């Protein structure tokens, strides 16, 4: 069974693949522009000291994304090396 989570749910050092964007409007357009489309691999690099935003490695670029925007990015977590659920 595939477990779908939000981008908030991965910890620094973990990777996941984008499953779906729930965002609308200009934020959706921005996320698409930076390459967050289905099956894009995303790695969490860290969180700010206050916990928001978080830094992610997306298609070779480091991108900071706010917690509220991460909630609208559905992901599938990596399990067992590079095997995706």
C-alpha positions as CSV (number, residue, x, y, z in Angstrom):
1,X,0.0,0.0,0.0
2,X,1.3,3.4,-0.9
3,X,1.6,5.9,1.9
4,X,1.1,9.5,0.8
5,X,2.3,12.3,3.1
6,X,2.9,16.0,2.9
7,X,6.3,17.5,2.2
8,X,6.3,18.6,5.9
9,X,6.6,15.0,6.9
10,X,10.2,14.4,5.6
11,X,13.1,15.1,7.9
12,X,16.4,16.6,7.0
13,X,18.4,14.0,5.0
14,X,15.3,12.1,3.7
15,X,14.1,12.1,0.1
16,X,10.7,11.7,-1.4
17,X,9.0,12.0,-4.8
18,X,6.2,14.5,-5.5
19,X,2.9,12.8,-6.0
20,X,0.5,15.8,-6.4
21,X,0.2,19.6,-5.8
22,X,-3.0,20.7,-4.1
23,X,-2.0,24.4,-4.2
24,X,-3.9,26.8,-6.5
25,X,-3.3,30.2,-8.0
26,X,0.1,31.9,-8.0
27,X,1.7,29.6,-5.5
28,X,0.9,26.6,-7.7
29,X,2.3,28.3,-10.7
30,X,5.5,29.1,-8.7
31,X,5.9,25.5,-7.5
32,X,5.5,24.3,-11.1
33,X,8.0,26.8,-12.3
34,X,10.7,25.5,-9.9
35,X,10.1,22.0,-11.2
36,X,7.8,20.5,-8.6
37,X,5.8,18.1,-10.9
38,X,4.8,14.5,-10.4
39,X,7.7,12.2,-9.7
40,X,10.2,14.9,-9.0
41,X,12.7,13.8,-6.4
42,X,13.0,16.2,-3.4
43,X,15.5,16.0,-0.5
44,X,15.0,17.9,2.7
45,X,18.3,19.7,3.6
46,X,17.2,21.3,6.8
47,X,14.8,23.7,8.6
48,X,15.4,27.2,9.9
49,X,16.0,27.5,13.6
50,X,12.3,28.5,14.1
51,X,11.2,25.5,12.0
52,X,9.8,27.5,9.1
53,X,10.7,27.6,6.2
54,X,12.5,24.4,5.3
55,X,15.2,24.0,2.6
56,X,14.8,21.4,-0.1
57,X,17.0,20.2,-2.9
58,X,14.9,20.3,-6.0
59,X,16.4,19.5,-9.5
60,X,19.8,20.7,-8.3
61,X,18.6,24.0,-6.7
62,X,18.2,24.7,-3.0
63,X,14.6,26.1,-2.5
64,X,13.1,27.3,0.8
65,X,9.4,26.5,1.2
66,X,7.1,27.7,3.9
67,X,5.3,25.1,6.1
68,X,1.9,26.2,4.9
69,X,2.9,25.6,1.3
70,X,4.5,22.2,2.1
71,X,1.1,21.0,3.4
72,X,-0.2,21.3,-0.2
73,X,2.6,19.2,-1.7
74,X,1.8,15.5,-1.5
75,X,4.7,13.1,-1.6
76,X,5.6,9.5,-1.5
77,X,8.5,8.8,0.9
78,X,11.6,6.8,-0.2
79,X,11.7,3.3,1.3
80,X,14.6,0.9,1.2
81,X,17.3,2.8,-0.8
82,X,15.9,4.1,-4.1
83,X,12.8,2.0,-4.1
84,X,9.7,4.2,-4.1
85,X,6.4,3.0,-2.7
